[in-house]
């Protein structure tokens, strides 16, 4: 499995590269901010939109929303074509509080699941 992430991977990831990875037996996943369309050759699509960006990729396997983001509420995404809806608490000095907010939201809105960055919780940066 190859996961293409960091910055915006779709600025570099193209069909010839996807074909080369598949030819070597790799399952290819991408984590994108959704501002570029994902080639259909990608096997798993995770979209993590950012406030202030235009969301072009409106379907995929996962929608992962950093929470909370003022003016960027989870409810505005529930009708999009994703299989999994994940809330990831915003990191920073308020991470514990943000985790509580995200958990509470998920309990009240079961379509959403809580996604945690375990490495940050145990102090691995």
TORSE-319417 format. One record per residue (C-alpha): x, y, z. Coordinates in steps of 0.05 Angstrom, whole numbers, plus 32768, in hexadecimal, padded with zeros to 4 digits. Example, Ala and Ser with C-alpha at 12.3 -4.5 7.8 and 13.67 -1.06 7.14 Angstrom:
{X:80F6&Y:7FA6&Z:809C}
{X:8111&Y:7FEB&Z:808F}
***
This chain:
{X:8000&Y:8000&Z:8000}
{X:8018&Y:8046&Z:7FEF}
{X:7FF6&Y:8082&Z:800F}
{X:8003&Y:80C4&Z:7FEB}
{X:7FFC&Y:80FF&Z:801A}
{X:801E&Y:813D&Z:8031}
{X:8014&Y:8182&Z:8013}
{X:7FE5&Y:8173&Z:7FDA}
{X:7FF9&Y:8130&Z:7FBB}
{X:7FCE&Y:813A&Z:7F7D}
{X:7FFE&Y:8170&Z:7F66}
{X:802E&Y:8137&Z:7F56}
{X:8005&Y:80F7&Z:7F54}
{X:7FF0&Y:80E8&Z:7F0D}
{X:7FD7&Y:80AC&Z:7EE5}
{X:801C&Y:8095&Z:7ECD}
{X:8035&Y:8092&Z:7F15}
{X:7FF5&Y:806F&Z:7F2C}
{X:7FFD&Y:803C&Z:7EF3}
{X:8046&Y:8030&Z:7F07}
{X:8033&Y:8025&Z:7F50}
{X:7FFA&Y:7FF5&Z:7F3D}
{X:8029&Y:7FD0&Z:7F0E}
{X:8055&Y:7FC1&Z:7F4A}
{X:8019&Y:7FA8&Z:7F72}
{X:800C&Y:7FE4&Z:7F9E}
{X:7FC7&Y:7FF9&Z:7FB8}
{X:7FC8&Y:8045&Z:7FB2}
{X:7FA6&Y:8073&Z:7FE4}
{X:7FA6&Y:80BF&Z:7FE4}
{X:7F96&Y:80F2&Z:8019}
{X:7F85&Y:8133&Z:7FF7}
{X:7F66&Y:8175&Z:800A}
{X:7F33&Y:816B&Z:7FD2}
{X:7F46&Y:81A8&Z:7FA9}
{X:7F5A&Y:817C&Z:7F6E}
{X:7F34&Y:8142&Z:7F4F}
{X:7F4F&Y:80FE&Z:7F61}
{X:7F61&Y:80D0&Z:7F26}
{X:7F33&Y:8094&Z:7F24}
{X:7F70&Y:8066&Z:7F26}
{X:7F79&Y:8076&Z:7F71}
{X:7F62&Y:803B&Z:7F9C}
{X:7F4F&Y:8061&Z:7FDC}
{X:7F3D&Y:80AB&Z:7FE1}
{X:7F3F&Y:80D1&Z:8022}
{X:7F2B&Y:811A&Z:801C}
{X:7F3D&Y:814A&Z:8055}
{X:7F20&Y:818E&Z:8041}
{X:7F3B&Y:81CE&Z:805E}
{X:7F12&Y:820C&Z:806F}
{X:7F18&Y:8240&Z:8038}
{X:7F27&Y:820E&Z:8000}
{X:7EF8&Y:81FA&Z:7FC8}
{X:7EE5&Y:81B1&Z:7FCF}
{X:7EE6&Y:8191&Z:7F89}
{X:7EED&Y:8147&Z:7F9E}
{X:7EA9&Y:8138&Z:7FBB}
{X:7EAC&Y:80EC&Z:7FBB}
{X:7EDB&Y:80B8&Z:7FD7}
{X:7EE6&Y:8085&Z:800E}
{X:7EF2&Y:80B5&Z:8048}
{X:7EE2&Y:80FD&Z:8058}
{X:7F10&Y:8111&Z:8092}
{X:7F00&Y:8154&Z:80B1}
{X:7F2D&Y:8176&Z:80E3}
{X:7EFE&Y:818F&Z:811A}
{X:7EED&Y:81C3&Z:812F}
{X:7EF8&Y:81F4&Z:80F6}
{X:7ECE&Y:8233&Z:80FC}
{X:7E9F&Y:823A&Z:80C1}
{X:7EAD&Y:81F3&Z:80AB}
{X:7E78&Y:81C8&Z:80CC}
{X:7E73&Y:817C&Z:80C2}
{X:7E2A&Y:8182&Z:80AF}
{X:7E3B&Y:81A4&Z:806E}
{X:7E5F&Y:8164&Z:8056}
{X:7E2E&Y:812C&Z:8068}
{X:7E0D&Y:8129&Z:8024}
{X:7E4E&Y:811F&Z:7FFF}
{X:7E5F&Y:80DC&Z:7FE0}
{X:7E8E&Y:80BE&Z:8014}
{X:7E8B&Y:807B&Z:8036}
{X:7EAB&Y:8091&Z:8078}
{X:7EA5&Y:80D4&Z:809C}
{X:7EDC&Y:80E1&Z:80CF}
{X:7EE7&Y:811A&Z:80FF}
{X:7F2F&Y:8126&Z:8114}
{X:7F39&Y:8154&Z:814F}
{X:7F62&Y:8191&Z:813E}
{X:7FA8&Y:818D&Z:815C}
{X:7FC8&Y:81C4&Z:8185}
{X:7FC1&Y:81E0&Z:81CB}
{X:7F76&Y:81D0&Z:81CC}
{X:7F7D&Y:8188&Z:81B3}
{X:7F5D&Y:8169&Z:81F1}
{X:7F21&Y:8198&Z:81ED}
{X:7F1C&Y:818E&Z:81A2}
{X:7F1D&Y:8143&Z:81AC}
{X:7EE3&Y:8149&Z:81DE}
{X:7EBC&Y:8174&Z:81AC}
{X:7EC9&Y:8143&Z:8173}
{X:7EB4&Y:8108&Z:819E}
{X:7E75&Y:812A&Z:81B4}
{X:7E64&Y:813C&Z:816C}
{X:7E6F&Y:80F4&Z:8155}
{X:7E42&Y:80D9&Z:818D}
{X:7E0B&Y:810A&Z:8178}
{X:7E16&Y:80FD&Z:812D}
{X:7E25&Y:80B3&Z:8124}
{X:7E35&Y:80BB&Z:80DA}
{X:7E77&Y:80D9&Z:80F2}
{X:7EAF&Y:80AF&Z:8112}
{X:7EE7&Y:80CA&Z:813E}
{X:7F2C&Y:80C6&Z:811E}
{X:7F67&Y:80CF&Z:814C}
{X:7FB0&Y:80DB&Z:813C}
{X:7FCC&Y:80A8&Z:816D}
{X:8014&Y:80BD&Z:8163}
{X:8003&Y:8103&Z:817E}
{X:7FDC&Y:80E6&Z:81B9}
{X:8018&Y:80BE&Z:81D0}
{X:804B&Y:80F5&Z:81C3}
{X:806B&Y:80DE&Z:8182}
{X:8073&Y:8118&Z:8153}
***
